[in-house]
Amino acid sequence: MKNIKDTINFFNKSEIQFQLQSFRNRVRDFFDNNPVFYETLIVHSVKSRIKNSFHLEDKIIRKQEQKGVEITKENLFSEITDLIGVRVLHLYFDQFHIIHKEIMRQIEQKEWVLFEEPKAYTWDPETVELFNKLGIKTVRKDSYTSMHYVVKPNNNKNAICCEIQVRTLFEEIWGEIDHSINYPNKTKSIACSEQLKVLSKLASTGTRLADSIYRSHNEHINNKS
């Protein structure tokens, strides 16, 4: 436990918190002020946070138990890649490819560096096909659909990572409810777990219906013109 306390103390140092806050602000500003997103109403809203000490300590303990790797101040940033979290919310799945394209443009322009390959988490076979068309690796999840990127500054001296999650508002509703019940420790209620799975399917169905409404609206506008 002493090593964990030392790691938490390192994390809480003012210079480390400053680095975390600075990079979080840069990433958030990209989504908050990018005209590509707001002139065409692609991004609905953006959330961001820096992991607090309590949740970090809990995650370190769980990860050490799962991986058998001791987490210290020397490897904290490479082992815990969600110290900074930025969540980007959009209304329709059809909007995702524009967000993905802009994120990858940041990588190509060397503003950010990918720490690991982007991953799409989903249970839905149809959504898997859509992600595959964009060349994105998919990982099977029983409950939700969300796109995850882990980026770091284009600076070899700075190993701090930021996890960017991109999901629809319907998926966010499910995620908030699931998080309140299953984090940091999963519920032991079987009934609750099953209900959350049903809610996840309803969330995905809502996204599909929203996409259908969006396409019908565009078709109507185009036919009128």
Secondary structure, DSSP 8 states (H G I E B T S, - for coil): -HHHHHHHHHHTSHHHHHHHHHHHHHHHHHHHH-HHHHTTT---EEEEEE--HHHHHHHHHHHHHHH-----TTTHHHH-TTSEEEEEEES-GGGHHHHHHHHHHHHHTTSEEEEEEEEEEES-HHHHHHHHHTT-EEEE-SS--EEEEEEEES-TT----EEEEEEEHHHHHHHHHHHHHHSSS----HHHHHHHHHHHHHHHHHHHHHHHHHHHHHHHHHHH-
